[in-house]
Amino acid sequence: MTQQLILYPLFLQIGIGIILLFAWSKIKFQKIFSILGSVVSVGLSCWLFYYIWNYGTQTIQSGNWAAPFGITFVADTLAATLVLLTSIAGLAVSIFSAGSVLKDRLRFGYFPIFHFLLLGLNGAFLTGDIFNLYVWFEIIIISSFVLITIGGEKAQLEGAVKYFTLNILASMIFLTAIAVLYGLTGSLNMADLAGKIAAIENRGLVEITGILFLIGFGIKAGVFPLYFWLPASYHTPPFAVSAIFGGLLTKVGVYALIRVFTLIFTSDAFLDNILMVIAILTLVSGGIGALVQNNMRKVFSYLIICHIGYMIAGLGMFTEVAIAGAVFYLIHDIIVKTNLFMLSGLVYRLKGTNSMRDLGGIYAKWPKISLLLFIPLFSLVGIPPLSGFWPKINLIKAGFSGGSYITVGAIIFASFITLVIIARLWAEVFWKEGKELPFRPNFGYFTKMKTYKRLQFIVPVALLSIVSLYIGFGAEHIQELSARIADELVNNQGYIDSVLNLKK
């Protein structure tokens, strides 16, 4: 029973998706069932996290084929944490989707595809097999491509072409890397690969294979210089789609980098140095890109890129403190980035635009809503004691301890740039006197909505804001969690023993 618990988040999402497919034309039922299913998903994920926290890493071998020959699912503390965060973000976006996505788009299977996307994300976090990680990535790509094109507007289709082209390229590189890895080791099980890669004498070939994985996952994560597809596509779909993309899609690429470079390609100075250079350039280029944008969603898209650099920097420094900082930032970033894109959707319904030049006066008209939106915006900056502050302390501490002063400088630069960007956004969108924009008679303004419809915009933003506040004010708990994950990643023998059943 306890082993099967690992698979429950997958069974639940595929079950929700299939039931919603059979209710294709029943939009009201789809909304209610999606939200209720997401609530159950949060409960299951909490149960899984509680069990892993108390009893350690758990594995299940599909079809009872013993590892490394069968398909393995593994739930360690990192995987259980990310499944929990996915369920929380999924619940918030499900509620937001019910209020914000147009009915015409819901009729094209929005909710079933949304849950298949969550299925792919959970599968990627829980798999212990490198080829099946590729399979789950493909489920994510197919689902996200459908979501990004729902509505068929010109800007959406242009963004979808860029998104799909670069991600298919990433998948081809990833699959090539898997083929090379299999040729070197004769195995696809990640725990088994950890020992076999370490025994290969030709380290140059191992490093080339590692670089292939770095490129494949780097495109999906949106690191420099492979990120140009992201700001060209994330501002085009419905706001709810942008929210789940911004919060989780790039993070699954970061997760894959963390998993592969702490389990398979470990203790390699050459690869670590490449990661450090990429992290520095990602921090700087993403921050500068966000600085020159006017559209709120484009600003947030570039900030996704910039802040990926924090996590890659922690991985590149490869100490327990640094990886703990990267994991802490990953937890914070999933919640905040999801919330920011929903925030931009709420602002759009308040004023009818996302152009910062045309916005303004929101605080004067809606002070309570403005104070609610203050939380994710300044959590992103890392104003102490909000959630973005604490992981940077770990990263800066690790940088000084390891002599990585350029990395520390890039982290401080990105933090300062983020502060400038969010301060400008707050001044332009909330504080300055607003323009009188032309009234759009058929537009669904927030003020024209019924109370229950308004709640579908406010409740998910409030939910994730509360989670962000907990991450900030309960930082000692998140720090304990991050430190445990970092210890499991750096000292990975427990993961290997659990998968290969080597425990005595």
Summary of the structure (lengths in Angstrom):
residues: 504
radius of gyration: 21.7
end to end distance: 22.1
largest distance: 72.3
contacts: 1928
relative contact order: 0.10
helix: 78%
strand: 3%
